[in-house]
Structures are given as C-alpha cells and as structure tokens.
Amino acid sequence: MKIYVCDGSFDGILTAVFEAFELKEFQVQLVYEFFYQPNLLDQVTHIISDTEKAQRVWKGLRKKLPADWQNKFYYSFLSEQTAIGNHLFQFAIYVFQNSAPVYQNYGNDHVIALAQMAKSVSRERHRMKAFIRFEKTLDGMFYQKIAPDFNVLPLIGTHFKNRYADQHWLIYDEVRNYGIFYNLHTVEEVIFDFNPQPDESATTSEALVPVIHDAQEGLYAQLWKDYFKSTNIPARKNMKLHLQHVPRRYWRYLTEKPEHGAE
C-alpha cells in the first residue's frame, strides 16, 4: 500500500495533496508521522511541508468550495483526530478530480466525516465562547484555563477580542500547552514555561506563574453566586435538560457551580 507520511500540520496535509497530483498518485493513504506504525509491505513517501505548495492547494480549494465548506475543512483539521488527516487529504483530491460540487455528496465517506467532525468542533467552539468566565489577577489581567476536546483557540480569539477590547486577557489551553493573549491591540499565540520561581524580567507572554487573584475577585464571585441563587426557581429545576445544555465537564468554568476552579 502507498502511504504518505506528513508532520500533521495544515501545510503538511495540503502539501501532500500537491504531491499526489504532481506524482499522479491517488491510491494513497495519508498518515500523521506521530500515528504511523511502519509496515514492511508499505511503500512510504515522507512529505516535507512546503508553505508555497500548501498555499497553491488552499487557493484551489477556495475556488472549488463555498465559504462554509472552507470552514468545515479547517474546523475538521482542528479536531486533531487520528484519521482526520486522511479524510482531509482524500476529500481534497475528490474535490479537485470532479467538476461537480461533490461536497454535497454525503454518501461519500470523506464528505460525511468532515461534515460530522466540523459540527463537533463548532459545537465545542460555541460552548467555549459561552462558558469561559475570566478571573482578574493581581496585575489586572483577566485569565482562564480551559481543557477543550478540540483545538478551538484559533476559533475564539476574535470573539473575545471584540467582546473585551479594553482588557488584557489570556486564555490558556492546558491540554495543548499554549494560549492566546490579547495585549489591547492584537491577539497573539503564546507558549508558557510553568516555573514556580517568578522571573521578574519575564512578561505575561513569556512565563506563567501561579495565578494570584485580585483582592476583589472573591467578592465578585460571591455576588455572582448570590445572584444565580436568587434567580433560580427550585420548582422548575430540570437537571436532565440542564445537563444537555451545560454538560458537567464545563462546570469548572462557571463561577456559579460548586466545581468552579476545581482541578
């Protein structure tokens, strides 16, 4: 079997599509290198990510796909699922080999895989936008840790930039060990070195020390809990419906929940 092995990046997948057409090899399976298990019978080609080639493929897809399907393609990539790289690779080849709008063919395994995965990622994006509750730190920055199922940080930065345009804020993905930081001008991707000994020369985007809350933060949290309690109507409590809208794994982000802040 012919195998393309790439680094798992977005550019890597698109470069593999370019190489498939360049070499006219279409009976191929794409595998991320960190998932690939060598087999003596495999014919392996290692794909080296090439930004220029990737951009040519992406521009081609933009001509062939409507905006919502461009989003689905990118959202599916952010799912980070084991098989999604091959689905993206096969979907792109399927689109380029056909003049008809084949993205509407939900009988195709790759089309349906992207549609379903993009929906799951979009749902996680929506929930992160709805459930994140910032906490103010001693230096005046607003901060929240998250642990989403998918890599949704690239999809929520603009939302929080528009909503909290006058505040420094940081959202950190503790699963993927990186975050997004807003400096009142731009949203930038940051990686932190968790060091219990604070470095006075380090900025927020260089090092993250244990969070020390602003003195008023506890009061604000208690006021919110009191408000939530006062507006709650016990007789209308429907825990089953509540859990459908707010699954328990998101309670850690909600100030009004007992699990808030639990590790």
Helices and strands as residue ranges (DSSP letters): E 2-6, H 10-23, E 28-32, E 43-46, H 51-64, H 67-78, H 84-96, G 102-104, H 109-131, E 135-136, E 142-146, H 153-163, E 169-173, E 178-182, E 187-190, E 193-194, E 207-208, H 217-231, G 234-236, H 239-245, G 248-253
